[in-house]
């Protein structure tokens, strides 16, 4: 699978009064990292609406395992990859590493490929091309949805 990597500087506004990252901020980091994964695959989030007629890929499930806190002024690295695809959903795995290489947090997400329909947004099949790009494989090896 394709892996994207990005560095994040822990800022003052990310932290609670104890000086450690307030846990909801991690989920904002991970959401941005999902967007970064798409950019790494050559898929700009704002172009997806026009190219694939979708409104987005909202998160429908998430969980995280917190092992080591991050503090103000630290630079961390986030590695993100897609780990599985359904007909209209896909799974994302994030790993946040401290500067010394220690795994601090893991996060798992399930997102839905959401198309616009006349009455409301509804899940729609993920295009083979998108699966191939996020997987780092040839689209001819991906089965039809």
C-alpha positions in Angstrom: 0.0 0.0 0.0 1.0 3.6 -0.6 2.3 5.3 2.6 2.3 9.1 3.0 4.4 10.8 5.6 4.2 14.2 7.0 5.8 16.1 9.9 3.7 18.1 12.4 5.0 20.6 14.9 3.1 20.5 18.2 1.9 24.1 18.7 0.7 25.9 21.9 -2.9 25.7 20.8 -2.7 21.9 20.4 -2.0 21.5 24.1 -4.0 21.3 27.3 -2.9 23.2 30.5 -0.5 20.3 31.3 1.4 21.0 28.1 0.5 17.8 26.4 -1.6 17.4 23.2 -5.3 17.6 23.9 -6.6 14.3 22.4 -9.1 15.8 19.9 -6.2 17.6 18.2 -4.8 14.2 17.2 -7.9 13.5 15.3 -7.5 16.8 13.4 -3.9 15.8 12.6 -5.1 12.5 11.3 -7.9 14.0 9.2 -5.3 16.3 7.6 -3.1 13.2 7.1 -5.9 11.4 5.2 -6.0 14.4 2.9 -2.2 14.3 2.5 -2.5 10.6 1.6 -4.8 11.5 -1.2 -2.5 14.3 -2.4 0.4 11.8 -2.3 -1.6 9.5 -4.6 -2.2 12.4 -7.0 -5.8 13.0 -5.9 -6.5 16.6 -4.7 -9.4 16.6 -2.4 -11.1 19.6 -4.0 -10.8 18.1 -7.5 -12.5 14.9 -6.4 -16.0 16.4 -6.6 -15.6 17.3 -10.2 -13.6 14.2 -11.2 -15.7 11.6 -9.4 -18.9 13.4 -8.5 -18.5 12.9 -4.8 -19.1 15.3 -1.9 -16.3 13.8 0.2 -15.3 10.8 2.2 -16.5 11.3 5.8 -15.4 9.2 8.7 -18.0 6.8 10.0 -15.8 5.0 12.6 -12.6 5.7 14.4 -10.5 4.5 17.3 -7.1 5.2 18.6 -4.5 3.8 21.0 -2.5 6.4 22.9 0.8 5.1 24.2 3.1 8.1 24.7 2.0 11.8 25.0 3.3 14.5 22.7 4.2 17.9 24.1 4.4 21.5 23.0 7.4 22.2 20.7 7.9 18.6 19.6 8.0 17.6 15.9 6.2 14.4 15.3 5.9 12.3 12.1 2.7 10.8 10.9 2.6 7.8 8.5 -0.8 7.1 6.8 -2.0 4.4 4.5 -5.2 2.8 3.3 -5.4 -0.7 4.6 -8.5 -2.1 3.0 -11.4 -1.3 0.6 -15.0 -2.3 0.5 -17.5 -1.4 -2.2 -18.0 2.2 -0.9 -15.9 2.3 2.2 -12.2 2.2 3.0 -10.0 1.9 6.0 -7.1 4.2 7.0 -4.3 3.5 9.5 -2.3 6.3 11.0 0.9 6.0 13.1 2.3 9.0 14.9 6.0 8.7 15.8 8.1 10.8 18.2 11.4 12.3 17.0 13.3 9.3 18.6 11.2 6.9 16.5 8.9 5.7 19.3 5.3 4.9 18.2 3.2 7.3 20.3 -0.3 6.8 18.8 -2.1 4.6 16.3 -5.5 5.5 14.8 -7.8 3.5 12.6 -10.6 5.1 10.6 -13.3 3.8 8.3 -14.5 6.3 5.7 -17.3 6.3 3.1 -17.0 7.4 -0.5 -20.1 9.7 -0.6 -21.8 10.7 -3.8 -24.4 13.5 -4.3 -27.9 12.3 -5.2 -30.9 14.5 -5.8 -32.4 14.1 -2.3 -29.3 13.5 -0.2 -25.7 12.3 -0.2 -25.4 8.5 -0.5 -22.4 6.0 -0.5 -21.3 5.1 -4.0 -18.7 2.6 -5.3 -15.1 3.7 -5.0 -13.6 3.9 -8.5 -11.0 1.3 -9.3 -8.5 4.1 -10.3 -8.8 5.6 -6.8 -8.3 2.2 -5.1 -5.2 1.6 -7.4 -3.7 5.0 -6.6 -4.2 4.6 -2.8 -2.9 1.0 -3.0 0.1 1.9 -5.1 -0.9 -0.8 -7.6 -2.0 -1.0 -11.3 -5.8 -0.4 -11.7 -6.0 -3.5 -13.9 -5.2 -5.7 -10.9 -8.2 -4.3 -9.0 -11.4 -6.2 -9.2 -14.6 -4.4 -10.3 -16.7 -3.2 -7.4 
